[in-house]
Amino acid sequence: MIDIGKNRTLSLLGSAIALSLALVALFVICALAELVAPGLQVTHAWVSLFTLAPVTSPQAWLEGLFFSLASGIVVGSIFAAVHNAVAARGL
């Protein structure tokens, strides 16, 4: 029989990497959408979460990618740690 309690934990590193890559992908998609359709108002808020530079500048891409990666590492690690703490209590 499989003990389900041992399989309820998340890897901190795996969660950090997964969320980082997801945030980087979202930033790239939104930044590209802003480049293709500059008047479209659905992407500017996401891009501006990570940079104040114009989306056409290299600075915006560097800042956006860096802060997406950094935010994903922090939030993914915190999420996994909290999940593991809750799962250890059997909730």
C-alpha positions as CSV (number, residue, x, y, z in Angstrom):
1,M,0.0,0.0,0.0
2,I,1.2,3.5,-0.8
3,D,1.5,6.0,2.1
4,I,-0.1,9.2,0.7
5,G,1.3,11.3,3.5
6,K,4.8,11.0,2.1
7,N,3.8,12.1,-1.3
8,R,2.0,15.3,-0.3
9,T,5.0,17.6,-0.3
10,L,6.2,20.0,-3.0
11,S,9.8,20.5,-3.9
12,L,10.9,24.1,-3.1
13,L,13.3,24.2,-6.0
14,G,10.8,22.6,-8.4
15,S,8.1,25.1,-7.4
16,A,10.4,28.0,-7.6
17,I,11.7,27.1,-11.1
18,A,8.2,26.3,-12.4
19,L,6.7,29.6,-11.2
20,S,9.7,31.5,-12.5
21,L,9.4,30.1,-16.0
22,A,5.6,30.7,-16.0
23,L,6.1,34.3,-15.0
24,V,8.8,34.8,-17.7
25,A,6.5,33.2,-20.3
26,L,3.6,35.5,-19.3
27,F,5.9,38.6,-19.4
28,V,7.2,37.7,-22.9
29,I,3.6,37.0,-24.2
30,C,2.3,40.3,-22.8
31,A,5.3,42.3,-24.0
32,L,5.0,40.8,-27.5
33,A,1.3,41.6,-27.5
34,E,2.1,45.2,-26.5
35,L,4.6,45.4,-29.4
36,V,2.1,44.0,-31.9
37,A,-0.9,45.9,-30.7
38,P,0.3,49.0,-28.8
39,G,-3.2,50.3,-28.3
40,L,-4.5,47.2,-26.7
41,Q,-5.0,47.9,-23.0
42,V,-5.0,44.4,-21.6
43,T,-1.2,43.9,-21.5
44,H,0.2,47.1,-20.2
45,A,-0.6,46.4,-16.5
46,W,1.2,43.1,-16.5
47,V,4.3,44.5,-18.1
48,S,4.3,47.5,-15.8
49,L,4.4,45.2,-12.8
50,F,8.0,44.4,-13.6
51,T,9.3,47.6,-15.3
52,L,8.5,51.2,-15.9
53,A,10.6,51.4,-19.0
54,P,8.9,51.5,-22.5
55,V,8.3,48.0,-23.7
56,T,10.3,48.7,-26.9
57,S,13.5,49.3,-24.9
58,P,16.1,46.7,-24.1
59,Q,15.9,47.9,-20.5
60,A,12.3,46.9,-20.2
61,W,13.0,43.4,-21.5
62,L,16.0,42.9,-19.1
63,E,14.1,44.3,-16.1
64,G,11.0,42.4,-16.9
65,L,12.8,39.0,-17.4
66,F,14.9,39.5,-14.3
67,F,12.1,40.5,-12.0
68,S,9.8,37.8,-13.4
69,L,12.5,35.3,-12.6
70,A,13.2,36.7,-9.2
71,S,9.5,37.0,-8.2
72,G,8.9,33.4,-9.3
73,I,11.7,32.1,-7.2
74,V,10.5,33.9,-4.1
75,V,6.8,33.2,-4.5
76,G,7.3,29.6,-5.6
77,S,9.5,28.9,-2.6
78,I,7.1,30.5,-0.2
79,F,4.2,28.6,-1.7
80,A,5.9,25.3,-1.5
81,A,7.0,25.9,2.1
82,V,3.5,26.9,3.2
83,H,2.0,23.9,1.3
84,N,4.5,21.5,2.9
85,A,3.8,22.9,6.4
86,V,0.0,22.6,5.9
87,A,0.4,19.1,4.4
88,A,2.5,18.0,7.4
89,R,-0.4,18.7,9.7
90,G,-2.7,16.5,7.6
91,L,-4.9,19.3,6.3
